Amino acid sequence: MPKFKLETLAGFVLCHSVALLAFFPWFFSWTGVFLLFLGILLTGVLGLNVGFHRLLTHRGFTCPLWLEHMLAILGTCALQLSPAYWVAIHRRHHHYADEDKDPHSPLKGFLWAHLGWVLVRSGDMKAKTVIDRYARDLMRDPLYAWLERNYMWIVLPFAVWAVVFVAGYGAIALGGGSAHDALQFASSLVVWGCALRIVVVWHNTWAVNSIGHLWGYRNYDTPDDSRNSLLVGIIAGGEGWHNNHHADPNSAKHGHRPGEFDFSWEMIRLMMWLGLATNVSLPTPNLGSKFKTVAKTVST
């Protein structure tokens, strides 16, 4: 029996409500805007795309454990479940892509694929059940087990909010500013650099699940409905080349053709240049001919 997640709805409403304060001039600061874009890079691109997705889920490359853990912590600060649960859900998505057991297929509609699946969970989508099936490897790591079992994946992002507020308030107060100015500046950092950043990264990620299976073009005749989307490719840092990804899930590079710019791949390339990323998986040669064969097999 599907269960409506009231606590998830509360967090959803809280973050969106605080983010909406960005429309009020009193909560604006250029430092807050800077933290917004820096946070999208750190938690969205490096944390989720590079860390949770291409490293932990698909093992598209290897890196030192300290760096893997750092990327995982950054991804956790995006407030999109624990590393182990996120990985398990995505692995199940690939297992049942656009079938009834797909956690977030648009088979049930755009809104379900975008955010409905986050708010309503069936019994077989409970964290322990899905992690035991798809992400036992992560639970052998003490950090990921700790984040999951102690709900630290919820505590950590909001702890960052507190640190950002205190740092912003202290910077103005110690510089001789008034309490009013310190409160205004600290609030701007939380609104723009924390709440709005989380909301933007949420919808960027969820757009891959919804738009990426409804609208766009296909380079490969995969047996699912995955699509490549220029819009999602831009806003989600290269994750929008979703048909390419479903054709070759273990590849660390999602952009396969000219014009398919993959910012997350550029971050991995930088890590390679620094000697931090090794055993990097690249797109499989002759993918097109492979999936023409698959398409014929499925249609017969």
Secondary structure, DSSP 8 states (H G I E B T S, - for coil): --EE-HHHHHHHHHHHHHHHGGGSGGG--HHHHHHHHHHIIIIIIIIIIIIIIIIIIT--SB--HHHHHHHHHHHHTT-SS-HHHHHHHHHHHHHTTTSTT-TT-GGG-HHIIIIIHHHEE-GGG-HHHHHHHH-HHHHTSHHHHHHHHTTHHHHHHHHHHHHHHHHHHHHHHHTT--HHHHHHHHHHIIIIIIIIHHHHHHHHHHHHHHGGGTSSB-SS--SS---B-HHHHHHTTTTTBHHHHHHSTT-S----STT---HHHHHHHHHHHTT--BS-----TTHHHHHHHHHHHHH-
